[in-house]
Amino acid sequence: MTAIGKLRHLVNIKRPIGRDTAGQPQTGSVEVATVWADVRHPNGLETIKSDAELSIVKASIRIRYLDGIVAGMWVEHDGETYDIRAVLKDPTGRRYLDLVCQTGARRA
């Protein structure tokens, strides 16, 4: 695969496995796609919650349009996991998707 223009980061999009036949949640994930993306970090936030420092990184990840990408999935890139909070389509609806993402990690 070769990067195209600003889509220069190779990312993996994943989703939870789901539920078994008895309706119980299963652990693990399924890879939905591996795509080229433009990963941008507009800001970060550090705060104190429950006596533990919490670091939150927000990211905007742009990919080519792909059906089936929804909030609740996540993106893995460069050792980080970004939860997809919202999926924004471009005005024409079929050229690209902007994934509004966030990652948070507790530090001891």
Secondary structure, 3 states (H helix, E strand, C coil): CCCECCECEEEEEEEEEEECCCCCEEEEEEEEEEEEEEEEEEEEEEEEECCEEEEEEEEEEEEECCCCCCCCCEEEECCEEEEEEEEEECCCCCCEEEEEEEEEEEEC
